[in-house]
Amino acid sequence: MIEYRQEILRTKWNQAQVQREEQGMEQVHKAVWLPNPHDNRRLFSLKQSVLRTSRPGKEDFYGFLQKMKSDMNAGLEREDDGYFELNAKALTGDPQAVSFFMNVIEKYLRKTPFTGKVPEAYGTAAEALFHEWKGFGPAYRWFTDRAYSESTGLQMIGRQIFYNHRGKFVVYPYEMPSLDRVEQLKRSLLKSDPDKKLNKDNPSVEFKMDDPLWPGRFIRLAIWVSPRVWDGFTTISLRRQVVEFLDLEDQAGTECIPAEAIELIRALSGTFRNTIIAGAVGSGKTTFANTVVGEQLLGSSSCMGVVMIEKHPESILPYQIKGHRIIPIQAANEELMEVGVESLRHDPNILYMTEMRYNEWEFYLWSGEKGYDGITGTFHTVDSEDIPYQGAFAVSTRIGGSLKGHLISALKSCELVFILESVADGKKRLARISEVYYDEAANSVFANDLMRWEEEQSAWSYNDKLTAGLMRKMKKKNPRASRVLLQELGHLAAEKPMDEPLKESLKSKIVLNE
């Protein structure tokens, strides 16, 4: 009985084997055919035969990516109500969001392996798929690789990518794969902040994101689209904070200031005069402004109040200095003046505006004219003597009125100016400290340099002749700091005297004598 059943099974297996062989021969005869001189069909190609039966992606990474996205997007949106929130977090490097999408991608790859060539910028298929789907594309290394942790900027112009290396922009090793990918990135960035609008009527936008390389810090983004730039030249600029709070000793260590001037600048900061920290883009003015305000806080024996007004977060002081009432305020252009006036009800000792353009100047001049001191702001310029004119012009352009009247207001508000500049190898240097004052006899405005970098001597020079009006204000605010300032400045001016410390503002002179 048992033998009979085994025989039947053996017979059935033999029959099945013969059938398989016949089917195989039939397939061979279908594939291999004799050439016919009148037949225009191409000869048999094994490669083409394999590609006809292969799954998407084996020959093209971006084809595989599109297939994966279409397979996954609908399902993910159905499964998770917070899908779009996850997208935004993944783009900005949130570890949990990145882990979620990486797990989804790896699961997909196990079911549908990718056997083609991964783009050069990436190490693995999963990494490439994530960054081309949810991340910054080939620019991702600038955000995640410690080799770029000291780079202060990245810029995409169309498909091209550049990054800041030791103070200069150089070409990034890779380009964006297509202009469509740039547009996709732009849309993803905007979704991370739904309040931002970017279109032909609003062709530029600015916002921030957390920095994956530096927890607790941020990256500032600015996007320009057509018609602000040409079609195909969508520009995405990113600036990274790479410096923590530096005190004056740290600034001397970076060679931004000389060690000999540490006590001088510390005493000058301690007089709480209204100050503008100025310089070109990337000159280190925000870092130095943090130093000045930080020194004022560290040198105080009592709890100080700071109102810090920003459109976009610039300063890291609230994270770095504890024990003082630092109130970081964010205000849009149209509300900045109102918010600034309201902030004075919180009893601040210091008003700090981290990046002054047009709207900020209105509040700066208004506060100074009302008699407030301890005002510090940063501004893009390189001429100390023209600071009052530029502040007045900014206010006049925005709200109208007499330019001369606004200039008189600015002369009551601007007392000290620090000018920063960029030098070789990405370093920064304090080029000038100036007292700005109005000379009634000449009916003109002058910058009186107290400290200045002399290019020919490759050294700083000093001048201890301050105006009586400024000295009177300093002594009233902080007698001890004023004494130290005069002592240090007098000593340095004797050793390294300055020639021609005065420089006149021709712009202000023209306005005042109209």
C-alpha positions as CSV (number, residue, x, y, z in Angstrom):
1,M,0.0,0.0,0.0
2,I,2.8,2.4,1.0
3,E,4.9,1.4,-2.0
4,Y,1.9,2.0,-4.3
5,R,1.4,5.5,-3.0
6,Q,5.1,6.4,-3.3
7,E,5.0,5.2,-7.0
8,I,2.1,7.4,-7.7
9,L,3.8,10.4,-6.2
10,R,7.0,9.7,-8.1
11,T,5.1,9.5,-11.4
12,K,3.3,12.8,-10.8
13,W,6.6,14.5,-9.9
14,N,8.2,13.2,-13.2
15,Q,5.2,14.4,-15.2
16,A,5.5,17.9,-13.6
17,Q,9.2,18.0,-14.3
18,V,8.7,17.2,-18.0
19,Q,6.0,19.9,-18.2
20,R,8.3,22.5,-16.7
21,E,11.0,21.6,-19.2
22,E,8.6,21.8,-22.1
23,Q,7.4,25.2,-20.9
24,G,11.0,26.4,-20.5
25,M,11.8,25.3,-24.1
26,E,8.7,27.0,-25.2
27,Q,9.9,30.3,-23.6
28,V,13.4,29.9,-25.1
29,H,11.8,29.4,-28.6
30,K,9.8,32.5,-28.0
31,A,12.8,34.6,-27.0
32,V,15.4,33.2,-29.5
33,W,14.4,33.6,-33.1
34,L,16.4,33.4,-36.3
35,P,17.2,36.7,-38.0
36,N,15.2,37.6,-41.1
37,P,16.8,40.0,-43.5
38,H,13.4,41.6,-44.1
39,D,12.7,42.0,-40.3
40,N,13.6,45.4,-38.9
41,R,13.4,44.3,-35.2
42,R,16.6,44.5,-33.1
43,L,18.4,41.3,-32.2
44,F,17.7,39.8,-28.8
45,S,19.2,41.9,-25.9
46,L,19.5,40.3,-22.5
47,K,19.9,43.7,-20.9
48,Q,16.6,44.9,-22.4
49,S,14.9,41.7,-21.4
50,V,16.0,42.1,-17.8
51,L,15.0,45.8,-17.7
52,R,11.5,45.0,-19.1
53,T,10.9,42.7,-16.1
54,S,12.8,44.7,-13.4
55,R,11.2,46.7,-10.7
56,P,11.4,50.6,-10.8
57,G,14.6,52.0,-9.5
58,K,17.1,49.3,-10.6
59,E,18.3,51.6,-13.4
60,D,17.5,55.1,-12.1
61,F,17.6,56.4,-8.5
62,Y,15.1,59.3,-9.1
63,G,12.7,57.0,-10.8
64,F,12.8,54.7,-7.8
65,L,12.3,57.8,-5.5
66,Q,9.2,58.9,-7.3
67,K,7.7,55.3,-7.2
68,M,8.5,55.1,-3.5
69,K,6.9,58.5,-2.8
70,S,3.7,57.6,-4.7
71,D,3.6,54.3,-2.9
72,M,4.1,55.8,0.6
73,N,2.6,59.3,0.7
74,A,-1.1,58.4,0.7
75,G,-0.7,55.7,3.3
76,L,1.3,57.8,5.6
77,E,-1.2,60.7,5.4
78,R,-4.0,58.3,6.3
79,E,-2.1,56.7,9.2
80,D,-0.9,59.9,10.9
81,D,-2.8,63.1,11.4
82,G,0.5,64.9,12.3
83,Y,2.1,63.9,9.0
84,F,2.8,67.5,7.8
85,E,4.2,68.4,11.3
86,L,6.5,65.4,11.0
87,N,7.6,66.6,7.6
88,A,8.6,70.0,9.0
89,K,10.5,68.5,11.9
90,A,12.3,66.0,9.6
91,L,13.5,68.8,7.4
92,T,14.9,70.7,10.4
93,G,16.7,67.6,11.7
94,D,14.4,66.6,14.6
95,P,15.8,63.2,15.7
96,Q,12.4,61.6,16.3
97,A,11.0,62.7,13.0
98,V,14.1,61.7,11.1
99,S,14.0,58.3,12.8
100,F,10.4,57.8,11.9
101,F,11.0,58.4,8.2
102,M,14.2,56.5,8.1
103,N,12.4,53.5,9.5
104,V,9.6,53.8,6.9
105,I,12.2,54.0,4.1
106,E,14.2,51.0,5.4
107,K,11.0,49.0,5.7
108,Y,10.1,49.9,2.1
109,L,13.6,48.9,0.9
110,R,13.3,45.5,2.5
111,K,10.3,44.9,0.4
112,T,11.5,46.7,-2.7
113,P,15.3,46.7,-2.8
114,F,17.1,49.3,-4.8
115,T,20.0,47.9,-6.8
116,G,20.9,51.0,-8.9
117,K,23.6,53.6,-8.3
118,V,23.2,56.0,-5.3
119,P,23.9,59.7,-6.1
120,E,27.5,60.6,-5.3
121,A,26.6,62.9,-2.3
122,Y,25.2,59.9,-0.3
123,G,26.6,56.8,1.3
124,T,23.5,54.5,1.3
125,A,20.2,54.2,-0.5
126,A,18.2,54.9,2.7
127,E,20.2,58.0,3.4
128,A,19.8,59.3,-0.2
129,L,16.1,58.6,-0.3
130,F,15.5,60.4,3.0
131,H,17.4,63.5,2.1
132,E,16.0,63.7,-1.4
133,W,12.5,63.1,-0.1
134,K,12.4,65.0,3.2
135,G,15.7,66.8,3.7
136,F,17.9,69.4,2.1
137,G,19.1,67.2,-0.7
138,P,22.9,67.0,-1.3
139,A,23.3,70.1,1.0
140,Y,22.4,67.9,4.0
141,R,26.1,67.5,5.0
142,W,26.3,71.2,5.8
143,F,23.6,70.7,8.4
144,T,24.7,67.3,9.8
145,D,28.4,66.9,9.3
146,R,30.8,68.2,12.0
147,A,33.2,69.1,9.2
148,Y,30.9,72.0,8.4
149,S,30.1,73.0,12.0
150,E,32.2,76.2,11.8
151,S,30.8,77.3,8.5
152,T,28.7,80.3,9.0
153,G,26.7,80.3,5.8
154,L,25.2,78.2,3.0
155,Q,23.6,79.6,-0.2
156,M,21.6,78.0,-3.0
157,I,21.2,79.9,-6.2
158,G,19.1,77.9,-8.6
159,R,20.9,74.5,-8.6
160,Q,24.2,75.9,-7.5
161,I,25.3,75.6,-3.8
162,F,28.0,77.6,-2.0
163,Y,29.2,77.6,1.6
164,N,31.2,79.9,3.8
165,H,34.7,78.5,4.5
166,R,36.9,80.7,6.8
167,G,35.1,83.9,5.9
168,K,34.8,83.3,2.1
169,F,32.2,81.6,0.0
170,V,33.4,78.6,-2.0
171,V,31.7,76.1,-4.2
172,Y,30.0,73.2,-2.4
173,P,31.0,69.7,-3.6
174,Y,27.5,69.0,-5.1
175,E,24.6,70.7,-6.9
176,M,20.9,70.3,-6.4
177,P,19.7,67.6,-8.8
178,S,17.1,69.8,-10.5
179,L,15.3,73.1,-10.3
180,D,12.2,71.2,-9.4
181,R,14.0,69.8,-6.3
182,V,14.8,73.4,-5.3
183,E,11.2,74.4,-5.6
184,Q,10.2,71.3,-3.5
185,L,12.7,72.4,-0.8
186,K,11.3,75.9,-0.9
187,R,7.7,74.6,-0.4
188,S,8.8,72.3,2.4
189,L,10.5,75.2,4.2
190,L,7.4,77.3,4.0
191,K,5.3,74.5,5.4
192,S,7.5,74.5,8.5
193,D,6.2,78.0,9.2
194,P,2.6,78.4,8.0
195,D,2.5,82.1,8.9
196,K,5.0,82.9,6.2
197,K,3.8,83.8,2.7
198,L,5.9,83.7,-0.5
199,N,4.5,84.6,-3.9
200,K,4.9,87.2,-6.6
201,D,3.4,89.9,-4.3
202,N,5.7,88.8,-1.4
203,P,8.8,87.6,-3.2
204,S,11.0,87.3,-0.1
205,V,10.7,85.8,3.3
206,E,12.9,85.3,6.4
207,F,12.5,82.8,9.3
208,K,14.6,80.5,11.4
209,M,15.1,76.8,12.2
210,D,16.9,74.8,14.9
211,D,20.5,73.9,14.1
212,P,21.0,70.1,14.1
213,L,24.7,70.5,14.8
214,W,24.3,72.9,17.6
215,P,21.4,72.1,20.0
216,G,19.9,75.3,21.4
217,R,21.1,77.4,18.5
218,F,19.4,78.3,15.3
219,I,19.9,78.9,11.6
220,R,18.4,82.0,9.9
221,L,16.9,81.5,6.4
222,A,16.1,84.0,3.7
223,I,14.4,83.0,0.5
224,W,14.0,85.1,-2.7
225,V,11.8,84.0,-5.6
226,S,10.7,85.6,-8.9
227,P,10.2,88.5,-9.6
228,R,12.8,89.5,-6.9
229,V,15.2,87.2,-8.8
230,W,15.1,85.7,-12.3
231,D,13.2,82.6,-13.0
232,G,15.4,79.6,-12.3
233,F,17.4,81.5,-9.8
234,T,15.4,80.9,-6.6
235,T,17.9,81.9,-3.8
236,I,17.9,80.3,-0.4
237,S,20.5,81.8,2.1
238,L,21.2,80.3,5.5
239,R,23.3,81.8,8.3
240,R,24.5,79.7,11.2
241,Q,25.4,80.9,14.7
242,V,28.8,79.3,15.4
243,V,30.0,81.4,18.3
244,E,28.8,81.3,21.9
245,F,29.0,84.3,24.2
246,L,32.5,85.8,24.2
247,D,33.6,88.1,26.9
248,L,36.3,90.7,26.3
249,E,39.1,88.3,27.1
250,D,37.7,85.8,24.6
251,Q,37.5,88.6,22.0
252,A,41.2,89.4,22.6
253,G,42.0,85.7,22.2
254,T,40.5,85.8,18.7
255,E,42.5,88.9,18.0
256,C,39.4,91.0,17.4
257,I,40.7,93.5,20.0
258,P,44.1,93.9,21.6
259,A,44.6,92.7,25.2
260,E,45.8,96.2,26.1
261,A,42.3,97.6,25.5
262,I,40.3,95.0,27.5
263,E,39.9,97.2,30.6
264,L,39.3,100.3,28.5
265,I,36.4,98.7,26.6
266,R,35.0,97.1,29.7
267,A,34.9,100.5,31.5
268,L,33.4,102.2,28.4
269,S,30.6,99.5,28.3
270,G,30.0,100.1,32.0
271,T,29.0,103.8,31.4
272,F,25.9,102.5,29.5
273,R,26.0,105.1,26.7
274,N,23.7,104.7,23.7
275,T,25.7,102.6,21.3
276,I,25.6,101.3,17.7
277,I,27.7,98.3,16.8
278,A,28.2,98.5,13.1
279,G,29.9,96.7,10.2
280,A,29.4,94.9,7.0
281,V,27.6,91.5,6.7
282,G,29.6,88.8,8.5
283,S,31.9,91.3,10.3
284,G,31.1,90.0,13.7
285,K,28.9,92.9,14.9
286,T,26.2,90.7,16.5
287,T,28.8,88.7,18.4
288,F,30.5,91.9,19.6
289,A,27.1,93.5,20.5
290,N,26.5,90.4,22.7
291,T,29.9,91.0,24.2
292,V,29.1,94.6,25.1
293,V,25.7,93.8,26.6
294,G,27.1,90.7,28.3
295,E,29.9,92.7,29.9
296,Q,27.3,95.2,31.2
297,L,25.4,92.4,32.8
298,L,28.4,90.6,34.2
299,G,29.8,93.8,35.6
300,S,26.7,94.6,37.5
301,S,26.3,93.9,41.2
302,S,22.5,94.0,41.0
303,C,19.8,92.2,38.9
304,M,19.5,94.0,35.6
305,G,16.6,94.1,33.2
306,V,17.1,93.7,29.5
307,V,14.5,94.1,26.8
308,M,15.8,92.4,23.7
309,I,13.7,93.3,20.6
310,E,14.1,91.3,17.4
311,K,12.2,90.4,14.2
312,H,14.2,87.2,13.9
313,P,16.2,85.7,16.8
314,E,19.8,86.9,16.7
315,S,21.1,86.9,20.2
316,I,22.0,83.9,22.4
317,L,22.3,86.0,25.6
318,P,19.1,84.6,27.2
319,Y,20.7,81.1,27.1
320,Q,24.2,82.2,28.1
321,I,23.8,84.7,31.0
322,K,21.6,83.9,34.0
323,G,20.6,85.9,37.0
324,H,19.2,88.9,35.0
325,R,15.8,89.8,33.7
326,I,16.4,89.2,30.0
327,I,13.1,89.4,28.1
328,P,13.5,88.3,24.4
329,I,10.7,89.9,22.3
330,Q,9.9,89.1,18.7
331,A,8.0,91.8,16.8
332,A,7.1,92.3,13.1
333,N,7.9,95.5,11.4
334,E,4.4,97.0,11.6
335,E,4.2,96.4,15.4
336,L,7.8,97.1,16.4
337,M,7.3,100.7,17.6
338,E,4.2,99.8,19.6
339,V,5.9,96.8,21.2
340,G,9.0,98.8,21.9
341,V,7.1,101.5,23.8
342,E,5.1,98.8,25.7
343,S,8.4,97.1,26.6
344,L,9.5,100.1,28.6
345,R,6.8,99.4,31.2
346,H,8.8,96.3,32.2
347,D,11.5,98.5,33.8
348,P,14.5,97.6,31.6
349,N,18.0,98.9,32.3
350,I,19.2,97.9,28.8
351,L,17.4,98.1,25.4
352,Y,19.0,95.8,22.9
353,M,18.0,95.6,19.2
354,T,20.0,92.9,17.5
355,E,19.6,94.0,13.9
356,M,18.4,97.6,13.1
357,R,17.0,98.4,9.7
358,Y,14.3,101.0,9.2
359,N,11.6,100.3,11.8
360,E,14.0,99.7,14.6
361,W,15.5,103.2,14.1
362,E,12.2,104.9,14.9
363,F,12.1,103.3,18.3
364,Y,15.9,103.8,18.9
365,L,15.6,107.6,18.2
366,W,12.4,107.9,20.1
367,S,13.9,106.2,23.2
368,G,17.1,108.2,23.1
369,E,15.2,111.5,22.8
370,K,13.1,110.5,25.8
371,G,16.3,110.3,27.8
372,Y,16.8,106.5,28.0
373,D,20.4,105.3,28.1
374,G,21.8,101.8,27.9
375,I,20.5,101.4,24.3
376,T,22.5,99.1,22.1
377,G,21.8,98.2,18.5
378,T,23.5,96.7,15.4
379,F,23.5,98.2,12.0
380,H,25.0,97.6,8.5
381,T,27.4,100.5,7.8
382,V,31.1,101.2,8.1
383,D,31.2,105.0,8.7
384,S,30.9,106.2,12.3
385,E,30.3,109.8,11.4
386,D,27.3,109.0,9.2
387,I,25.4,107.0,11.8
388,P,23.1,109.8,12.9
389,Y,22.3,110.7,9.3
390,Q,21.6,107.1,8.3
391,G,19.3,106.7,11.3
392,A,17.4,109.9,10.5
393,F,17.2,108.9,6.8
394,A,15.7,105.5,7.8
395,V,13.0,107.1,9.9
396,S,12.3,109.8,7.3
397,T,11.9,107.3,4.6
398,R,9.5,105.2,6.6
399,I,7.2,107.8,8.3
400,G,8.0,111.0,6.4
401,G,8.6,114.3,8.2
402,S,11.6,116.6,8.3
403,L,14.9,114.9,7.7
404,K,16.6,117.7,9.6
405,G,14.2,117.2,12.6
406,H,14.9,113.4,12.6
407,L,18.7,114.2,12.4
408,I,18.5,116.4,15.5
409,S,16.7,113.5,17.3
410,A,19.4,111.1,16.2
411,L,22.1,113.4,17.6
412,K,20.5,113.1,21.0
413,S,20.3,109.3,20.7
414,C,23.6,108.1,19.2
415,E,26.6,108.6,21.4
416,L,29.1,105.7,20.7
417,V,29.8,103.7,17.6
418,F,31.9,100.5,17.4
419,I,32.9,99.5,13.8
420,L,33.7,95.9,13.1
421,E,35.4,94.5,10.0
422,S,36.3,91.1,8.5
423,V,39.9,90.2,8.0
424,A,41.8,87.2,6.6
425,D,41.0,83.6,7.6
426,G,37.5,84.5,8.8
427,K,38.7,86.6,11.7
428,K,37.0,89.8,12.9
429,R,38.6,93.0,14.0
430,L,37.4,96.1,15.9
431,A,38.4,98.9,13.5
432,R,37.1,102.0,15.4
433,I,35.4,103.2,18.6
434,S,34.0,106.6,18.0
435,E,32.2,109.3,20.0
436,V,29.6,110.9,17.7
437,Y,28.7,114.5,18.6
438,Y,27.2,117.7,17.2
439,D,29.5,120.7,17.0
440,E,27.3,123.8,17.4
441,A,29.9,126.2,16.3
442,A,30.5,124.4,13.0
443,N,26.8,123.3,12.7
444,S,28.1,119.9,11.8
445,V,28.5,116.3,13.0
446,F,31.8,114.7,13.8
447,A,33.1,111.2,14.8
448,N,35.8,111.6,17.4
449,D,37.8,108.3,17.3
450,L,38.9,107.0,20.7
451,M,40.4,103.9,19.4
452,R,41.3,103.0,15.8
453,W,43.1,100.3,13.8
454,E,46.0,101.8,11.8
455,E,46.6,99.7,8.7
456,E,50.0,101.1,7.9
457,Q,51.3,100.4,11.4
458,S,49.3,97.1,11.9
459,A,48.4,98.4,15.4
460,W,45.7,100.3,17.3
461,S,46.1,104.0,18.2
462,Y,44.2,105.9,20.9
463,N,42.8,109.4,21.7
464,D,41.7,110.5,25.2
465,K,40.0,113.8,24.3
466,L,36.3,113.1,24.9
467,T,33.8,115.9,24.8
468,A,32.7,117.5,28.1
469,G,29.1,116.6,27.4
470,L,29.8,112.8,27.1
471,M,32.0,112.8,30.1
472,R,29.3,114.5,32.2
473,K,26.8,111.7,31.2
474,M,29.3,109.0,31.9
475,K,30.2,110.3,35.4
476,K,26.6,110.7,36.3
477,K,25.8,107.1,35.3
478,N,28.9,105.3,36.7
479,P,31.6,107.4,38.3
480,R,33.9,104.4,38.9
481,A,33.8,103.1,35.3
482,S,34.4,106.7,34.1
483,R,37.5,107.0,36.2
484,V,38.9,103.7,34.9
485,L,38.1,104.7,31.3
486,L,40.0,108.0,31.6
487,Q,42.9,106.3,33.3
488,E,43.2,103.5,30.7
489,L,42.6,105.7,27.7
490,G,45.1,108.3,28.9
491,H,47.8,105.7,29.4
492,L,47.3,104.2,26.0
493,A,47.0,107.5,24.2
494,A,50.3,108.5,25.7
495,E,52.0,105.3,24.3
496,K,50.2,105.1,21.0
497,P,48.8,108.5,20.1
498,M,46.3,109.0,17.3
499,D,46.7,111.5,14.5
500,E,43.6,113.3,13.2
501,P,40.9,111.7,15.3
502,L,38.1,113.8,14.0
503,K,36.1,113.0,10.9
504,E,33.2,115.2,9.7
505,S,29.9,113.9,8.2
506,L,29.3,115.8,5.0
507,K,25.8,114.3,4.7
508,S,24.8,115.7,8.1
509,K,26.4,119.0,7.4
510,I,24.4,119.5,4.2
511,V,21.1,118.6,5.9
512,L,21.9,120.9,9.0
513,N,22.8,123.9,6.8
514,E,19.9,123.7,4.3
